[in-house]
């Protein structure tokens, strides 16, 4: 019996040693990666000596971190929320069921001047009644809003302070895919935190329609609370404002997005100088090319912006651009997608001149185009095309502000009595001065928020409409 037990024990020991040796010397470690829409996790072999981090050994991140850490702040905003309690109104009478409570939101911000100007995301401070800024050394200041741009999700705030550490702007047009970057935030008042990654893509359009987005995509870890923080290169220069993550869980899963610094810088300068964002247009209508579109249009190029229409009197028309031309560069910057085009134009102002390189009948040409102010906008959310009013038109109508309905895209609106020539003067009790104001108000609107729009009809009477 003892002999049998000895044989069994030695056999088990030998098997364990064999399996252990296989595990240690032969089998590669496994990493489990979960993918959306796949019920079974996918396993792939991976070597623990990750080449990405091996390549990073020769890169010094300390200089960039030291330049940035004390320039990134914690931003706290307090919002007053009003709720109605129908039971309280039933028992105590009309008006007694209304309750107010404060809600605190947090994010990050980047000091961009020694006298206290700070850039953050618009969604970090949106609807705030009180804003507090906490520096990396725990000093706290009250902040005031200088201006906001909901379209690019940028806000400029200021604290009353001197000799603050600040970050200098870099040139986001010249960043390269694969370049190392640091994401610096100040979440939950934990003091500044730093994560490293590479630039994964440029001109990224999150909505898939190219209407407003032209993000820098990185794989640097960015979590809730880091919104409004800094994306810097290895020299410590600001190349983006961290804005969003792509996640099924609400936490970082490998992708983060930042507003390019050139867009943020232009927005900030406009807010400081004009009080609003000056938007420039090229004067062309069209879309980006891909294989399917190129085949349908019978063109050889699968990248670039295809012009289907040139606005009359625009800078593009005056420069000689025509339908069927394909824009491939603006000031030497490659244009592959619609978001490349819109992202570049958001760094420019009306009356700026740009060099437009395009293809016509497979021949490459370059012309100089004078950018004009955005005067007409198709607002699909409202089903309307809107046009700015000049001072002469405003005086004739005896009004101080408003935009004109130049076309009705949604024919159902006709049944409600809306007609061409109506003037939109207010949205949710805020005065409208330009088509950009309308776009900004719509961008800032939450998905379930109702829009109350005030219009002046053709008889000069005020009408009010509710859009959902």
Secondary structure by P-SEA (a helix, b strand, c coil): caaaaaaaaaaaaaaaaaaaaaacccccbbbbbbbccccbbbbbbbbcccaaaaaaccccaaaaaaaccccbbbbbbbbbbbbbcaaaaaaccccccbbbbbbbbbbbbbbccccbbbbbbccccccccbbbbbccccbbbbbbbccccccccbbbbbccccccbbbbbcccccccccbbbbbbbbcccccbbbbbbccccccccccccccccbbbbbccccccccccccccccccccccccccccccccccccbbbbccaaaaaaaaaaaacccbbbbbbcbbbbbbbcaaaaaaacccccccbbbcccccccccccccccccbbbcccccbbbccaaaaaaaaaaccccbbbbbbbbcccbbbbbbbbbbcccccccccccbbbbbbcaaaaaaacccccccccccccccccccccccccccccccccccccaaaaaaaaaaccccbbbbbbbbccccbbbbbbcc
